[in-house]
Structure formats: C-alpha cells, structure tokens
Amino acid sequence: MKKAKLLWLDLEMTGLDPDKDRILEVAAIATDMELNRIADYQAVIKVDEQLMHERMVGEFWDKNSKSRDALIEQNKSGKPLETVEKELLDFIDQHCDKELYLAGNSIHQDRKFIEREMPKLNQKLHYRMLDVSAWKIYFENALNKKFIKPENHRALDDINGSIEELKWYLTFLK
C-alpha cells in the first residue's frame, strides 16, 4: 500500500487566537506527492457552547453565518479532543509515511492550534510545511493570475479547494 507524504489538514475554529479559541472541526486528506488521494478523515470536536457563543461573533462570523450555524449545530455530536487526536494519530500510522509534511492554505495558523491542542499530532509532523498560500501570493502579485476557490469555511471543502488550487498552480510548470 502506498503511503502518503502530505497530510492536507484544515481546522475550523471558534476564531484565530490559539490562546482563546478552540478547534471545532478537523478534516484531513492524505496524498502522495503527485496529489493522489490515499485516504481522508473528518471529525467534529465537542467545544463548550458558551465559548462558541462568546468567540464566534463579529464581522467574519456575521458574513459566514451559515457556516457558523452549521458548526454550532454539529457541536452536539462532537467527540472529545483527545479522541479526535488519537483517531488522527491512528489515521497517520495507517496511511502516511514516517516523513510527513503538513499541507494546506495558511497552514501555519492551523499548526499553532495543533501545537497547543494536539501535541502528539504535532510531534508526528515534519517541521517543513507545504503552504499553498505562498503560491497564491506569488501568482497574484507577480503573475497577475488568480485562482478562485469557494469559501465554504468547512474543513473538508476547504482542503479539496486547496488541493485543486495547488494543481492549478502546477499547470504553469508544465
């Protein structure tokens, strides 16, 4: 069985402050370096409802109220954080190579939450990351080319969009 080298990961959080906010939803797609999908994983993490209502306010959440409401609703069926981290570790052991790179859009922000909330997962990941947003910056600013990706703000949809975005950038290298 082929093992993945890239762990495409996306987190939906109550906000962007790793000290105050919490992970609500996690999705992962394991791919090889040719971006072929090997396996995927999804989970909802149970978060204190009061924290959600306190942190999921403001312009971003008002603009994305459909996503906010869906995240709040699905929280009822969420699992404990420790359970999700264990499932992710099992997923990695089953589908991924020992040298595993985290991949995604603005993945450095997700990594901050992983470092804080999922330290065992963080230890499994290589220090180097494949951040699609670096490609975005270059293509938009230097080449005046823009990839339009749907902004659903749901973890699995966002990962699929990031993979498609990188595939689009790579077409310029051929």
C-alpha positions as CSV (number, residue, x, y, z in Angstrom):
1,M,0.0,0.0,0.0
2,K,1.3,3.4,-1.0
3,K,1.9,5.8,1.9
4,A,1.1,9.5,1.9
5,K,3.8,12.1,2.2
6,L,1.4,15.0,2.5
7,L,-1.2,15.5,5.2
8,W,-3.7,18.1,4.0
9,L,-5.3,19.4,7.1
10,D,-7.9,22.1,7.7
11,L,-9.3,23.1,11.0
12,E,-12.4,25.2,11.7
13,M,-12.0,27.1,14.9
14,T,-14.1,29.5,17.0
15,G,-11.6,32.2,15.9
16,L,-8.0,32.7,15.1
17,D,-6.4,33.2,18.6
18,P,-4.9,29.9,19.7
19,D,-4.9,31.0,23.3
20,K,-8.6,31.8,23.4
21,D,-10.2,29.9,20.6
22,R,-10.7,26.2,20.1
23,I,-10.8,23.7,17.3
24,L,-14.4,22.8,16.2
25,E,-13.9,20.6,13.2
26,V,-10.9,18.8,11.6
27,A,-10.5,17.2,8.2
28,A,-7.5,15.6,6.7
29,I,-6.7,14.2,3.3
30,A,-3.6,12.1,2.9
31,T,-2.0,12.3,-0.5
32,D,1.2,11.3,-2.2
33,M,3.5,14.0,-3.7
34,E,1.5,13.8,-7.0
35,L,-1.6,14.8,-5.0
36,N,-3.3,11.5,-5.4
37,R,-5.8,10.9,-2.6
38,I,-4.9,8.0,-0.4
39,A,-7.4,8.4,2.5
40,D,-9.4,11.0,4.3
41,Y,-10.6,11.7,7.8
42,Q,-13.2,14.1,9.3
43,A,-14.3,14.8,12.9
44,V,-16.3,17.2,15.0
45,I,-14.7,18.2,18.3
46,K,-17.1,19.0,21.2
47,V,-16.5,22.5,22.4
48,D,-18.1,24.4,25.3
49,E,-21.2,26.0,23.9
50,Q,-20.7,29.2,25.9
51,L,-17.2,29.6,24.5
52,M,-18.6,29.2,21.0
53,H,-21.2,31.9,21.5
54,E,-18.7,34.2,23.1
55,R,-16.0,33.7,20.4
56,M,-18.0,33.2,17.2
57,V,-19.1,36.8,16.9
58,G,-18.1,39.8,14.7
59,E,-17.8,40.6,11.1
60,F,-16.3,37.3,9.9
61,W,-19.0,35.2,11.6
62,D,-21.8,37.6,10.6
63,K,-20.7,37.3,6.9
64,N,-20.4,33.5,7.3
65,S,-23.5,32.9,9.4
66,K,-24.5,29.7,7.5
67,S,-21.1,28.1,8.3
68,R,-21.3,29.4,11.9
69,D,-24.8,28.0,12.5
70,A,-23.8,24.6,11.0
71,L,-20.7,24.4,13.2
72,I,-22.8,25.2,16.3
73,E,-25.4,22.7,15.4
74,Q,-22.9,19.8,14.7
75,N,-21.2,20.5,18.0
76,K,-23.9,18.5,19.7
77,S,-22.5,15.3,18.1
78,G,-18.8,16.2,18.7
79,K,-16.2,14.0,20.2
80,P,-13.7,14.9,22.9
81,L,-10.5,16.5,21.6
82,E,-8.3,13.6,23.0
83,T,-10.4,11.1,21.0
84,V,-10.0,13.0,17.8
85,E,-6.2,13.4,18.3
86,K,-6.0,9.6,18.8
87,E,-8.0,8.9,15.7
88,L,-5.8,11.2,13.7
89,L,-2.7,9.5,15.0
90,D,-4.1,6.1,14.0
91,F,-5.0,7.5,10.6
92,I,-1.4,8.7,10.1
93,D,0.0,5.4,11.3
94,Q,-2.2,3.5,8.8
95,H,-1.9,5.8,5.7
96,C,1.1,8.0,6.0
97,D,4.9,7.8,5.6
98,K,7.2,8.4,8.6
99,E,8.3,11.7,7.0
100,L,5.0,13.6,6.8
101,Y,4.5,17.2,5.7
102,L,1.5,19.2,6.7
103,A,-0.2,20.9,3.7
104,G,-2.9,23.4,3.2
105,N,-3.7,27.1,2.8
106,S,-2.3,29.3,5.5
107,I,-1.4,26.1,7.3
108,H,0.9,27.9,9.7
109,Q,-2.3,29.2,11.6
110,D,-3.7,25.7,11.9
111,R,-0.3,24.5,13.1
112,K,-0.5,26.9,16.0
113,F,-3.7,25.2,17.1
114,I,-2.2,21.8,16.6
115,E,0.8,22.7,18.7
116,R,-1.4,23.9,21.5
117,E,-4.3,21.4,21.4
118,M,-2.8,18.3,19.8
119,P,0.8,18.0,20.9
120,K,1.1,14.3,20.0
121,L,-0.1,15.0,16.5
122,N,2.4,17.9,16.3
123,Q,5.3,15.6,17.1
124,K,4.4,13.4,14.1
125,L,4.6,16.2,11.6
126,H,7.8,17.4,9.9
127,Y,8.8,21.0,10.7
128,R,8.5,21.9,7.0
129,M,5.1,22.6,5.6
130,L,3.5,22.9,2.1
131,D,1.6,26.2,2.3
132,V,-0.5,26.8,-0.8
133,S,-0.9,30.5,0.2
134,A,2.7,31.1,-0.7
135,W,1.9,30.1,-4.3
136,K,-1.2,32.4,-4.1
137,I,0.9,35.4,-3.1
138,Y,3.4,34.9,-5.9
139,F,0.8,34.1,-8.7
140,E,-1.5,37.0,-7.7
141,N,1.2,39.6,-7.2
142,A,4.0,38.7,-9.7
143,L,2.0,37.0,-12.5
144,N,-1.5,38.6,-12.0
145,K,-3.1,35.2,-12.0
146,K,-5.8,34.3,-9.5
147,F,-7.4,31.0,-8.6
148,I,-11.0,31.4,-7.5
149,K,-11.8,29.0,-4.7
150,P,-15.1,28.6,-3.0
151,E,-15.0,29.9,0.6
152,N,-17.3,27.5,2.4
153,H,-15.4,27.6,5.7
154,R,-15.9,23.9,6.2
155,A,-12.8,21.8,6.8
156,L,-13.2,19.1,4.1
157,D,-14.4,21.5,1.4
158,D,-11.5,23.8,2.2
159,I,-8.9,21.0,1.8
160,N,-10.4,19.9,-1.5
161,G,-10.2,23.5,-2.7
162,S,-6.6,23.8,-1.6
163,I,-5.6,20.7,-3.4
164,E,-7.3,21.9,-6.6
165,E,-5.6,25.3,-6.2
166,L,-2.2,23.8,-6.0
167,K,-2.9,21.6,-9.0
168,W,-3.9,24.7,-10.9
169,Y,-0.6,26.5,-10.0
170,L,1.3,23.4,-11.0
171,T,-0.2,23.5,-14.6
172,F,2.0,26.6,-15.1
173,L,5.2,24.5,-14.6
174,K,4.5,22.0,-17.4
